Amino acid sequence: GSEQWEEFWRTLDAVGVWSWASHYDNPGICDGTQWSLKLSHAGRHLRSEGSNAFPGAPGPDYSRSCAFAQFLVALRKLTGFSELQ
């Protein structure tokens, strides 16, 4: 419900999602993980993407404490989709 959404947006604010760069890239890797995110909420907008690099981690791996991992945790809580890593 609305409490879950409110928690999601609070978490995104806490991890600084609105200040993420438009692109994160690790040019040393030709294969791997590509991601993209487009958000709009409360008059704010974000478009961010990456290739083997993530907010808070130059890649190709990221720690559980980095901003991108915290975003994924919030998304899992909101959606219940456990395949997000």
PDB file of N, CA, C and O in Angstrom, chain B, residues numbered from 101:
ATOM      1  N   GLY B 101       0.800  -1.175   0.000  1.00  0.00           N
ATOM      2  CA  GLY B 101       0.000   0.000   0.000  1.00  0.00           C
ATOM      3  C   GLY B 101       0.856   1.258   0.000  1.00  0.00           C
ATOM      4  O   GLY B 101       2.031   1.246  -0.368  1.00  0.00           O
ATOM      5  N   SER B 102       0.233   2.320   0.419  1.00  0.00           N
ATOM      6  CA  SER B 102       0.909   3.621   0.385  1.00  0.00           C
ATOM      7  C   SER B 102       2.079   3.690   1.363  1.00  0.00           C
ATOM      8  O   SER B 102       3.049   4.402   1.103  1.00  0.00           O
ATOM      9  N   GLU B 103       2.010   2.960   2.496  1.00  0.00           N
ATOM     10  CA  GLU B 103       3.145   2.940   3.431  1.00  0.00           C
ATOM     11  C   GLU B 103       4.384   2.345   2.786  1.00  0.00           C
ATOM     12  O   GLU B 103       5.496   2.822   3.010  1.00  0.00           O
ATOM     13  N   GLN B 104       4.195   1.305   1.984  1.00  0.00           N
ATOM     14  CA  GLN B 104       5.324   0.675   1.294  1.00  0.00           C
ATOM     15  C   GLN B 104       5.955   1.651   0.302  1.00  0.00           C
ATOM     16  O   GLN B 104       7.179   1.733   0.198  1.00  0.00           O
ATOM     17  N   TRP B 105       5.121   2.383  -0.421  1.00  0.00           N
ATOM     18  CA  TRP B 105       5.643   3.363  -1.365  1.00  0.00           C
ATOM     19  C   TRP B 105       6.384   4.477  -0.629  1.00  0.00           C
ATOM     20  O   TRP B 105       7.453   4.905  -1.064  1.00  0.00           O
ATOM     21  N   GLU B 106       5.822   4.943   0.477  1.00  0.00           N
ATOM     22  CA  GLU B 106       6.478   5.996   1.247  1.00  0.00           C
ATOM     23  C   GLU B 106       7.842   5.537   1.749  1.00  0.00           C
ATOM     24  O   GLU B 106       8.807   6.300   1.704  1.00  0.00           O
ATOM     25  N   GLU B 107       7.930   4.302   2.225  1.00  0.00           N
ATOM     26  CA  GLU B 107       9.214   3.758   2.672  1.00  0.00           C
ATOM     27  C   GLU B 107      10.197   3.669   1.508  1.00  0.00           C
ATOM     28  O   GLU B 107      11.378   3.978   1.666  1.00  0.00           O
ATOM     29  N   PHE B 108       9.713   3.249   0.344  1.00  0.00           N
ATOM     30  CA  PHE B 108      10.552   3.155  -0.849  1.00  0.00           C
ATOM     31  C   PHE B 108      11.154   4.520  -1.193  1.00  0.00           C
ATOM     32  O   PHE B 108      12.363   4.633  -1.394  1.00  0.00           O
ATOM     33  N   TRP B 109      10.313   5.553  -1.260  1.00  0.00           N
ATOM     34  CA  TRP B 109      10.818   6.880  -1.620  1.00  0.00           C
ATOM     35  C   TRP B 109      11.740   7.444  -0.554  1.00  0.00           C
ATOM     36  O   TRP B 109      12.709   8.128  -0.881  1.00  0.00           O
ATOM     37  N   ARG B 110      11.458   7.172   0.717  1.00  0.00           N
ATOM     38  CA  ARG B 110      12.368   7.617   1.795  1.00  0.00           C
ATOM     39  C   ARG B 110      13.737   6.959   1.638  1.00  0.00           C
ATOM     40  O   ARG B 110      14.764   7.620   1.790  1.00  0.00           O
ATOM     41  N   THR B 111      13.755   5.673   1.336  1.00  0.00           N
ATOM     42  CA  THR B 111      15.024   4.967   1.147  1.00  0.00           C
ATOM     43  C   THR B 111      15.787   5.544  -0.039  1.00  0.00           C
ATOM     44  O   THR B 111      16.997   5.755   0.046  1.00  0.00           O
ATOM     45  N   LEU B 112      15.086   5.801  -1.148  1.00  0.00           N
ATOM     46  CA  LEU B 112      15.749   6.378  -2.312  1.00  0.00           C
ATOM     47  C   LEU B 112      16.330   7.750  -1.996  1.00  0.00           C
ATOM     48  O   LEU B 112      17.424   8.083  -2.451  1.00  0.00           O
ATOM     49  N   ASP B 113      15.602   8.545  -1.219  1.00  0.00           N
ATOM     50  CA  ASP B 113      16.146   9.838  -0.788  1.00  0.00           C
ATOM     51  C   ASP B 113      17.415   9.625   0.044  1.00  0.00           C
ATOM     52  O   ASP B 113      18.406  10.334  -0.132  1.00  0.00           O
ATOM     53  N   ALA B 114      17.375   8.642   0.951  1.00  0.00           N
ATOM     54  CA  ALA B 114      18.503   8.383   1.851  1.00  0.00           C
ATOM     55  C   ALA B 114      19.747   7.918   1.110  1.00  0.00           C
ATOM     56  O   ALA B 114      20.861   8.231   1.531  1.00  0.00           O
ATOM     57  N   VAL B 115      19.586   7.177   0.017  1.00  0.00           N
ATOM     58  CA  VAL B 115      20.757   6.699  -0.728  1.00  0.00           C
ATOM     59  C   VAL B 115      21.202   7.698  -1.797  1.00  0.00           C
ATOM     60  O   VAL B 115      22.146   7.438  -2.543  1.00  0.00           O
ATOM     61  N   GLY B 116      20.518   8.838  -1.864  1.00  0.00           N
ATOM     62  CA  GLY B 116      20.939   9.893  -2.788  1.00  0.00           C
ATOM     63  C   GLY B 116      20.634   9.625  -4.245  1.00  0.00           C
ATOM     64  O   GLY B 116      21.353  10.100  -5.124  1.00  0.00           O
ATOM     65  N   VAL B 117      19.579   8.872  -4.518  1.00  0.00           N
ATOM     66  CA  VAL B 117      19.280   8.483  -5.892  1.00  0.00           C
ATOM     67  C   VAL B 117      19.104   9.683  -6.820  1.00  0.00           C
ATOM     68  O   VAL B 117      19.438   9.603  -8.002  1.00  0.00           O
ATOM     69  N   TRP B 118      18.583  10.797  -6.298  1.00  0.00           N
ATOM     70  CA  TRP B 118      18.316  11.957  -7.157  1.00  0.00           C
ATOM     71  C   TRP B 118      19.593  12.652  -7.620  1.00  0.00           C
ATOM     72  O   TRP B 118      19.547  13.506  -8.505  1.00  0.00           O
ATOM     73  N   SER B 119      20.719  12.294  -7.034  1.00  0.00           N
ATOM     74  CA  SER B 119      21.987  12.890  -7.475  1.00  0.00           C
ATOM     75  C   SER B 119      22.853  11.898  -8.241  1.00  0.00           C
ATOM     76  O   SER B 119      24.020  12.177  -8.516  1.00  0.00           O
ATOM     77  N   TRP B 120      22.292  10.747  -8.587  1.00  0.00           N
ATOM     78  CA  TRP B 120      23.069   9.789  -9.374  1.00  0.00           C
ATOM     79  C   TRP B 120      23.407  10.384 -10.735  1.00  0.00           C
ATOM     80  O   TRP B 120      22.633  11.154 -11.304  1.00  0.00           O
ATOM     81  N   ALA B 121      24.571  10.014 -11.242  1.00  0.00           N
ATOM     82  CA  ALA B 121      25.006  10.458 -12.570  1.00  0.00           C
ATOM     83  C   ALA B 121      24.110   9.836 -13.639  1.00  0.00           C
ATOM     84  O   ALA B 121      23.411   8.855 -13.383  1.00  0.00           O
ATOM     85  N   SER B 122      24.137  10.405 -14.816  1.00  0.00           N
ATOM     86  CA  SER B 122      23.322   9.853 -15.902  1.00  0.00           C
ATOM     87  C   SER B 122      23.913   8.548 -16.435  1.00  0.00           C
ATOM     88  O   SER B 122      23.193   7.724 -16.999  1.00  0.00           O
ATOM     89  N   HIS B 123      25.230   8.359 -16.255  1.00  0.00           N
ATOM     90  CA  HIS B 123      25.844   7.138 -16.782  1.00  0.00           C
ATOM     91  C   HIS B 123      27.038   6.708 -15.921  1.00  0.00           C
ATOM     92  O   HIS B 123      27.847   7.528 -15.487  1.00  0.00           O
ATOM     93  N   TYR B 124      27.115   5.411 -15.694  1.00  0.00           N
ATOM     94  CA  TYR B 124      28.237   4.780 -14.992  1.00  0.00           C
ATOM     95  C   TYR B 124      28.805   3.740 -15.938  1.00  0.00           C
ATOM     96  O   TYR B 124      28.072   2.911 -16.475  1.00  0.00           O
ATOM     97  N   ASP B 125      30.116   3.787 -16.141  1.00  0.00           N
ATOM     98  CA  ASP B 125      30.709   2.894 -17.132  1.00  0.00           C
ATOM     99  C   ASP B 125      32.042   2.352 -16.649  1.00  0.00           C
ATOM    100  O   ASP B 125      32.833   3.068 -16.034  1.00  0.00           O
ATOM    101  N   ASN B 126      32.277   1.099 -16.932  1.00  0.00           N
ATOM    102  CA  ASN B 126      33.561   0.462 -16.692  1.00  0.00           C
ATOM    103  C   ASN B 126      34.027  -0.053 -18.046  1.00  0.00           C
ATOM    104  O   ASN B 126      33.686  -1.176 -18.419  1.00  0.00           O
ATOM    105  N   PRO B 127      34.803   0.741 -18.800  1.00  0.00           N
ATOM    106  CA  PRO B 127      35.160   0.379 -20.171  1.00  0.00           C
ATOM    107  C   PRO B 127      36.105  -0.819 -20.287  1.00  0.00           C
ATOM    108  O   PRO B 127      36.341  -1.319 -21.387  1.00  0.00           O
ATOM    109  N   GLY B 128      36.643  -1.276 -19.162  1.00  0.00           N
ATOM    110  CA  GLY B 128      37.558  -2.409 -19.213  1.00  0.00           C
ATOM    111  C   GLY B 128      36.865  -3.758 -19.352  1.00  0.00           C
ATOM    112  O   GLY B 128      37.531  -4.786 -19.483  1.00  0.00           O
ATOM    113  N   ILE B 129      35.547  -3.766 -19.326  1.00  0.00           N
ATOM    114  CA  ILE B 129      34.795  -5.017 -19.408  1.00  0.00           C
ATOM    115  C   ILE B 129      33.805  -4.918 -20.560  1.00  0.00           C
ATOM    116  O   ILE B 129      33.011  -3.980 -20.629  1.00  0.00           O
ATOM    117  N   CYS B 130      33.856  -5.890 -21.461  1.00  0.00           N
ATOM    118  CA  CYS B 130      32.982  -5.867 -22.641  1.00  0.00           C
ATOM    119  C   CYS B 130      31.670  -6.614 -22.419  1.00  0.00           C
ATOM    120  O   CYS B 130      30.714  -6.413 -23.169  1.00  0.00           O
ATOM    121  N   ASP B 131      31.611  -7.457 -21.421  1.00  0.00           N
ATOM    122  CA  ASP B 131      30.422  -8.246 -21.142  1.00  0.00           C
ATOM    123  C   ASP B 131      30.031  -7.963 -19.700  1.00  0.00           C
ATOM    124  O   ASP B 131      30.779  -7.289 -18.992  1.00  0.00           O
ATOM    125  N   GLY B 132      28.915  -8.443 -19.253  1.00  0.00           N
ATOM    126  CA  GLY B 132      28.582  -8.277 -17.845  1.00  0.00           C
ATOM    127  C   GLY B 132      27.188  -7.757 -17.620  1.00  0.00           C
ATOM    128  O   GLY B 132      26.220  -8.243 -18.205  1.00  0.00           O
ATOM    129  N   THR B 133      27.097  -6.743 -16.747  1.00  0.00           N
ATOM    130  CA  THR B 133      25.803  -6.245 -16.307  1.00  0.00           C
ATOM    131  C   THR B 133      25.541  -4.846 -16.834  1.00  0.00           C
ATOM    132  O   THR B 133      26.327  -3.925 -16.610  1.00  0.00           O
ATOM    133  N   GLN B 134      24.431  -4.698 -17.533  1.00  0.00           N
ATOM    134  CA  GLN B 134      23.973  -3.391 -17.965  1.00  0.00           C
ATOM    135  C   GLN B 134      22.640  -3.131 -17.254  1.00  0.00           C
ATOM    136  O   GLN B 134      21.837  -4.046 -17.070  1.00  0.00           O
ATOM    137  N   TRP B 135      22.421  -1.902 -16.866  1.00  0.00           N
ATOM    138  CA  TRP B 135      21.192  -1.557 -16.159  1.00  0.00           C
ATOM    139  C   TRP B 135      20.753  -0.159 -16.552  1.00  0.00           C
ATOM    140  O   TRP B 135      21.559   0.646 -17.019  1.00  0.00           O
ATOM    141  N   SER B 136      19.478   0.126 -16.361  1.00  0.00           N
ATOM    142  CA  SER B 136      18.972   1.472 -16.587  1.00  0.00           C
ATOM    143  C   SER B 136      17.813   1.725 -15.618  1.00  0.00           C
ATOM    144  O   SER B 136      17.107   0.803 -15.209  1.00  0.00           O
ATOM    145  N   LEU B 137      17.644   2.978 -15.272  1.00  0.00           N
ATOM    146  CA  LEU B 137      16.624   3.368 -14.312  1.00  0.00           C
ATOM    147  C   LEU B 137      16.047   4.708 -14.730  1.00  0.00           C
ATOM    148  O   LEU B 137      16.783   5.645 -15.039  1.00  0.00           O
ATOM    149  N   LYS B 138      14.740   4.790 -14.737  1.00  0.00           N
ATOM    150  CA  LYS B 138      14.043   6.047 -15.007  1.00  0.00           C
ATOM    151  C   LYS B 138      13.018   6.228 -13.900  1.00  0.00           C
ATOM    152  O   LYS B 138      12.153   5.373 -13.712  1.00  0.00           O
ATOM    153  N   LEU B 139      13.105   7.336 -13.163  1.00  0.00           N
ATOM    154  CA  LEU B 139      12.218   7.614 -12.041  1.00  0.00           C
ATOM    155  C   LEU B 139      11.643   9.015 -12.145  1.00  0.00           C
ATOM    156  O   LEU B 139      12.298   9.938 -12.628  1.00  0.00           O
ATOM    157  N   SER B 140      10.417   9.157 -11.687  1.00  0.00           N
ATOM    158  CA  SER B 140       9.787  10.460 -11.514  1.00  0.00           C
ATOM    159  C   SER B 140       8.975  10.392 -10.239  1.00  0.00           C
ATOM    160  O   SER B 140       8.181   9.472 -10.043  1.00  0.00           O
ATOM    161  N   HIS B 141       9.179  11.373  -9.371  1.00  0.00           N
ATOM    162  CA  HIS B 141       8.426  11.415  -8.116  1.00  0.00           C
ATOM    163  C   HIS B 141       8.499  12.807  -7.511  1.00  0.00           C
ATOM    164  O   HIS B 141       9.575  13.398  -7.418  1.00  0.00           O
ATOM    165  N   ALA B 142       7.362  13.319  -7.104  1.00  0.00           N
ATOM    166  CA  ALA B 142       7.278  14.596  -6.401  1.00  0.00           C
ATOM    167  C   ALA B 142       8.027  15.715  -7.139  1.00  0.00           C
ATOM    168  O   ALA B 142       8.744  16.504  -6.524  1.00  0.00           O
ATOM    169  N   GLY B 143       7.852  15.769  -8.443  1.00  0.00           N
ATOM    170  CA  GLY B 143       8.476  16.817  -9.234  1.00  0.00           C
ATOM    171  C   GLY B 143       9.935  16.600  -9.565  1.00  0.00           C
ATOM    172  O   GLY B 143      10.558  17.450 -10.201  1.00  0.00           O
ATOM    173  N   ARG B 144      10.495  15.472  -9.144  1.00  0.00           N
ATOM    174  CA  ARG B 144      11.893  15.163  -9.458  1.00  0.00           C
ATOM    175  C   ARG B 144      11.946  14.058 -10.510  1.00  0.00           C
ATOM    176  O   ARG B 144      11.065  13.201 -10.579  1.00  0.00           O
ATOM    177  N   HIS B 145      12.989  14.097 -11.319  1.00  0.00           N
ATOM    178  CA  HIS B 145      13.137  13.121 -12.389  1.00  0.00           C
ATOM    179  C   HIS B 145      14.580  12.636 -12.429  1.00  0.00           C
ATOM    180  O   HIS B 145      15.514  13.385 -12.142  1.00  0.00           O
ATOM    181  N   LEU B 146      14.740  11.377 -12.788  1.00  0.00           N
ATOM    182  CA  LEU B 146      16.080  10.799 -12.898  1.00  0.00           C
ATOM    183  C   LEU B 146      16.106   9.802 -14.039  1.00  0.00           C
ATOM    184  O   LEU B 146      15.184   9.007 -14.221  1.00  0.00           O
ATOM    185  N   ARG B 147      17.176   9.865 -14.794  1.00  0.00           N
ATOM    186  CA  ARG B 147      17.503   8.853 -15.780  1.00  0.00           C
ATOM    187  C   ARG B 147      18.952   8.492 -15.550  1.00  0.00           C
ATOM    188  O   ARG B 147      19.832   9.347 -15.658  1.00  0.00           O
ATOM    189  N   SER B 148      19.213   7.226 -15.232  1.00  0.00           N
ATOM    190  CA  SER B 148      20.573   6.785 -14.958  1.00  0.00           C
ATOM    191  C   SER B 148      20.749   5.398 -15.550  1.00  0.00           C
ATOM    192  O   SER B 148      19.800   4.616 -15.616  1.00  0.00           O
ATOM    193  N   GLU B 149      21.963   5.099 -15.979  1.00  0.00           N
ATOM    194  CA  GLU B 149      22.236   3.783 -16.552  1.00  0.00           C
ATOM    195  C   GLU B 149      23.697   3.445 -16.317  1.00  0.00           C
ATOM    196  O   GLU B 149      24.505   4.306 -15.968  1.00  0.00           O
ATOM    197  N   GLY B 150      24.016   2.187 -16.513  1.00  0.00           N
ATOM    198  CA  GLY B 150      25.397   1.791 -16.327  1.00  0.00           C
ATOM    199  C   GLY B 150      25.748   0.514 -17.050  1.00  0.00           C
ATOM    200  O   GLY B 150      24.888  -0.279 -17.431  1.00  0.00           O
ATOM    201  N   SER B 151      27.046   0.347 -17.224  1.00  0.00           N
ATOM    202  CA  SER B 151      27.601  -0.864 -17.814  1.00  0.00           C
ATOM    203  C   SER B 151      28.774  -1.297 -16.947  1.00  0.00           C
ATOM    204  O   SER B 151      29.868  -0.738 -17.021  1.00  0.00           O
ATOM    205  N   ASN B 152      28.517  -2.303 -16.129  1.00  0.00           N
ATOM    206  CA  ASN B 152      29.536  -2.851 -15.230  1.00  0.00           C
ATOM    207  C   ASN B 152      30.083  -1.844 -14.228  1.00  0.00           C
ATOM    208  O   ASN B 152      31.204  -1.990 -13.739  1.00  0.00           O
ATOM    209  N   ALA B 153      29.298  -0.833 -13.928  1.00  0.00           N
ATOM    210  CA  ALA B 153      29.614   0.149 -12.896  1.00  0.00           C
ATOM    211  C   ALA B 153      28.288   0.639 -12.325  1.00  0.00           C
ATOM    212  O   ALA B 153      27.260   0.618 -13.002  1.00  0.00           O
ATOM    213  N   PHE B 154      28.327   1.080 -11.072  1.00  0.00           N
ATOM    214  CA  PHE B 154      27.093   1.368 -10.346  1.00  0.00           C
ATOM    215  C   PHE B 154      27.303   2.568  -9.432  1.00  0.00           C
ATOM    216  O   PHE B 154      28.440   2.869  -9.068  1.00  0.00           O
ATOM    217  N   PRO B 155      26.228   3.260  -9.052  1.00  0.00           N
ATOM    218  CA  PRO B 155      26.374   4.334  -8.065  1.00  0.00           C
ATOM    219  C   PRO B 155      26.968   3.779  -6.771  1.00  0.00           C
ATOM    220  O   PRO B 155      26.406   2.872  -6.158  1.00  0.00           O
ATOM    221  N   GLY B 156      28.089   4.325  -6.372  1.00  0.00           N
ATOM    222  CA  GLY B 156      28.753   3.861  -5.166  1.00  0.00           C
ATOM    223  C   GLY B 156      29.744   2.735  -5.392  1.00  0.00           C
ATOM    224  O   GLY B 156      30.368   2.266  -4.440  1.00  0.00           O
ATOM    225  N   ALA B 157      29.904   2.288  -6.642  1.00  0.00           N
ATOM    226  CA  ALA B 157      30.847   1.202  -6.942  1.00  0.00           C
ATOM    227  C   ALA B 157      31.324   1.328  -8.382  1.00  0.00           C
ATOM    228  O   ALA B 157      30.500   1.357  -9.295  1.00  0.00           O
ATOM    229  N   PRO B 158      32.632   1.404  -8.608  1.00  0.00           N
ATOM    230  CA  PRO B 158      33.138   1.524  -9.971  1.00  0.00           C
ATOM    231  C   PRO B 158      32.972   0.243 -10.784  1.00  0.00           C
ATOM    232  O   PRO B 158      33.191   0.245 -11.996  1.00  0.00           O
ATOM    233  N   GLY B 159      32.585  -0.854 -10.122  1.00  0.00           N
ATOM    234  CA  GLY B 159      32.281  -2.099 -10.811  1.00  0.00           C
ATOM    235  C   GLY B 159      33.485  -2.945 -11.069  1.00  0.00           C
ATOM    236  O   GLY B 159      34.612  -2.517 -10.820  1.00  0.00           O
ATOM    237  N   PRO B 160      33.276  -4.130 -11.559  1.00  0.00           N
ATOM    238  CA  PRO B 160      31.984  -4.682 -11.973  1.00  0.00           C
ATOM    239  C   PRO B 160      31.140  -5.217 -10.815  1.00  0.00           C
ATOM    240  O   PRO B 160      29.973  -5.556 -11.013  1.00  0.00           O
ATOM    241  N   ASP B 161      31.704  -5.298  -9.625  1.00  0.00           N
ATOM    242  CA  ASP B 161      30.950  -5.782  -8.474  1.00  0.00           C
ATOM    243  C   ASP B 161      30.634  -4.621  -7.549  1.00  0.00           C
ATOM    244  O   ASP B 161      31.288  -3.579  -7.601  1.00  0.00           O
ATOM    245  N   TYR B 162      29.637  -4.803  -6.708  1.00  0.00           N
ATOM    246  CA  TYR B 162      29.297  -3.768  -5.736  1.00  0.00           C
ATOM    247  C   TYR B 162      29.031  -4.415  -4.385  1.00  0.00           C
ATOM    248  O   TYR B 162      28.578  -5.557  -4.307  1.00  0.00           O
ATOM    249  N   SER B 163      29.319  -3.666  -3.319  1.00  0.00           N
ATOM    250  CA  SER B 163      29.113  -4.177  -1.969  1.00  0.00           C
ATOM    251  C   SER B 163      27.653  -4.002  -1.569  1.00  0.00           C
ATOM    252  O   SER B 163      26.912  -3.241  -2.190  1.00  0.00           O
ATOM    253  N   ARG B 164      27.257  -4.709  -0.535  1.00  0.00           N
ATOM    254  CA  ARG B 164      25.874  -4.603  -0.041  1.00  0.00           C
ATOM    255  C   ARG B 164      25.575  -3.232   0.554  1.00  0.00           C
ATOM    256  O   ARG B 164      24.413  -2.864   0.725  1.00  0.00           O
ATOM    257  N   SER B 165      26.624  -2.478   0.868  1.00  0.00           N
ATOM    258  CA  SER B 165      26.409  -1.173   1.491  1.00  0.00           C
ATOM    259  C   SER B 165      26.384  -0.022   0.486  1.00  0.00           C
ATOM    260  O   SER B 165      26.058   1.102   0.866  1.00  0.00           O
ATOM    261  N   CYS B 166      26.714  -0.262  -0.772  1.00  0.00           N
ATOM    262  CA  CYS B 166      26.744   0.840  -1.741  1.00  0.00           C
ATOM    263  C   CYS B 166      25.321   1.274  -2.091  1.00  0.00           C
ATOM    264  O   CYS B 166      24.360   0.539  -1.863  1.00  0.00           O
ATOM    265  N   ALA B 167      25.204   2.463  -2.640  1.00  0.00           N
ATOM    266  CA  ALA B 167      23.900   3.059  -2.957  1.00  0.00           C
ATOM    267  C   ALA B 167      23.083   2.174  -3.885  1.00  0.00           C
ATOM    268  O   ALA B 167      21.873   2.038  -3.704  1.00  0.00           O
ATOM    269  N   PHE B 168      23.725   1.572  -4.873  1.00  0.00           N
ATOM    270  CA  PHE B 168      22.987   0.746  -5.829  1.00  0.00           C
ATOM    271  C   PHE B 168      22.400  -0.482  -5.142  1.00  0.00           C
ATOM    272  O   PHE B 168      21.253  -0.843  -5.404  1.00  0.00           O
ATOM    273  N   ALA B 169      23.165  -1.125  -4.274  1.00  0.00           N
ATOM    274  CA  ALA B 169      22.671  -2.303  -3.553  1.00  0.00           C
ATOM    275  C   ALA B 169      21.515  -1.925  -2.636  1.00  0.00           C
ATOM    276  O   ALA B 169      20.551  -2.682  -2.514  1.00  0.00           O
ATOM    277  N   GLN B 170      21.597  -0.776  -1.998  1.00  0.00           N
ATOM    278  CA  GLN B 170      20.513  -0.333  -1.124  1.00  0.00           C
ATOM    279  C   GLN B 170      19.248  -0.027  -1.925  1.00  0.00           C
ATOM    280  O   GLN B 170      18.135  -0.278  -1.462  1.00  0.00           O
ATOM    281  N   PHE B 171      19.429   0.517  -3.130  1.00  0.00           N
ATOM    282  CA  PHE B 171      18.289   0.734  -4.021  1.00  0.00           C
ATOM    283  C   PHE B 171      17.620  -0.606  -4.353  1.00  0.00           C
ATOM    284  O   PHE B 171      16.395  -0.714  -4.315  1.00  0.00           O
ATOM    285  N   LEU B 172      18.419  -1.619  -4.677  1.00  0.00           N
ATOM    286  CA  LEU B 172      17.854  -2.925  -5.010  1.00  0.00           C
ATOM    287  C   LEU B 172      17.100  -3.540  -3.829  1.00  0.00           C
ATOM    288  O   LEU B 172      16.059  -4.168  -4.021  1.00  0.00           O
ATOM    289  N   VAL B 173      17.612  -3.364  -2.620  1.00  0.00           N
ATOM    290  CA  VAL B 173      16.918  -3.860  -1.429  1.00  0.00           C
ATOM    291  C   VAL B 173      15.549  -3.179  -1.318  1.00  0.00           C
ATOM    292  O   VAL B 173      14.543  -3.844  -1.071  1.00  0.00           O
ATOM    293  N   ALA B 174      15.512  -1.863  -1.499  1.00  0.00           N
ATOM    294  CA  ALA B 174      14.250  -1.128  -1.429  1.00  0.00           C
ATOM    295  C   ALA B 174      13.276  -1.601  -2.507  1.00  0.00           C
ATOM    296  O   ALA B 174      12.078  -1.724  -2.254  1.00  0.00           O
ATOM    297  N   LEU B 175      13.789  -1.863  -3.697  1.00  0.00           N
ATOM    298  CA  LEU B 175      12.949  -2.331  -4.792  1.00  0.00           C
ATOM    299  C   LEU B 175      12.400  -3.728  -4.510  1.00  0.00           C
ATOM    300  O   LEU B 175      11.239  -4.016  -4.803  1.00  0.00           O
ATOM    301  N   ARG B 176      13.240  -4.595  -3.940  1.00  0.00           N
ATOM    302  CA  ARG B 176      12.778  -5.940  -3.557  1.00  0.00           C
ATOM    303  C   ARG B 176      11.675  -5.857  -2.507  1.00  0.00           C
ATOM    304  O   ARG B 176      10.677  -6.572  -2.594  1.00  0.00           O
ATOM    305  N   LYS B 177      11.853  -4.991  -1.520  1.00  0.00           N
ATOM    306  CA  LYS B 177      10.835  -4.834  -0.470  1.00  0.00           C
ATOM    307  C   LYS B 177       9.510  -4.362  -1.059  1.00  0.00           C
ATOM    308  O   LYS B 177       8.443  -4.831  -0.662  1.00  0.00           O
ATOM    309  N   LEU B 178       9.586  -3.438  -2.001  1.00  0.00           N
ATOM    310  CA  LEU B 178       8.382  -2.872  -2.599  1.00  0.00           C
ATOM    311  C   LEU B 178       7.666  -3.890  -3.480  1.00  0.00           C
ATOM    312  O   LEU B 178       6.442  -4.016  -3.429  1.00  0.00           O
ATOM    313  N   THR B 179       8.437  -4.612  -4.285  1.00  0.00           N
ATOM    314  CA  THR B 179       7.832  -5.485  -5.291  1.00  0.00           C
ATOM    315  C   THR B 179       7.721  -6.944  -4.864  1.00  0.00           C
ATOM    316  O   THR B 179       6.881  -7.678  -5.383  1.00  0.00           O
ATOM    317  N   GLY B 180       8.566  -7.373  -3.917  1.00  0.00           N
ATOM    318  CA  GLY B 180       8.595  -8.781  -3.550  1.00  0.00           C
ATOM    319  C   GLY B 180       9.323  -9.641  -4.562  1.00  0.00           C
ATOM    320  O   GLY B 180       9.340 -10.866  -4.443  1.00  0.00           O
ATOM    321  N   PHE B 181       9.928  -9.005  -5.560  1.00  0.00           N
ATOM    322  CA  PHE B 181      10.631  -9.727  -6.614  1.00  0.00           C
ATOM    323  C   PHE B 181      12.023 -10.109  -6.120  1.00  0.00           C
ATOM    324  O   PHE B 181      12.893  -9.247  -5.999  1.00  0.00           O
ATOM    325  N   SER B 182      12.239 -11.372  -5.837  1.00  0.00           N
ATOM    326  CA  SER B 182      13.471 -11.812  -5.191  1.00  0.00           C
ATOM    327  C   SER B 182      14.632 -12.035  -6.160  1.00  0.00           C
ATOM    328  O   SER B 182      15.756 -12.273  -5.717  1.00  0.00           O
ATOM    329  N   GLU B 183      14.393 -11.966  -7.445  1.00  0.00           N
ATOM    330  CA  GLU B 183      15.461 -12.203  -8.416  1.00  0.00           C
ATOM    331  C   GLU B 183      16.404 -11.027  -8.581  1.00  0.00           C
ATOM    332  O   GLU B 183      17.453 -11.166  -9.210  1.00  0.00           O
ATOM    333  N   LEU B 184      16.057  -9.874  -8.031  1.00  0.00           N
ATOM    334  CA  LEU B 184      16.936  -8.707  -8.106  1.00  0.00           C
ATOM    335  C   LEU B 184      18.169  -8.964  -7.279  1.00  0.00           C
ATOM    336  O   LEU B 184      18.063  -9.424  -6.142  1.00  0.00           O
ATOM    337  N   GLN B 185      19.332  -8.680  -7.819  1.00  0.00           N
ATOM    338  CA  GLN B 185      20.582  -8.901  -7.083  1.00  0.00           C
ATOM    339  C   GLN B 185      21.429  -7.668  -7.089  1.00  0.00           C
ATOM    340  O   GLN B 185      22.520  -7.665  -6.518  1.00  0.00           O
TER     341      GLN B 185
END
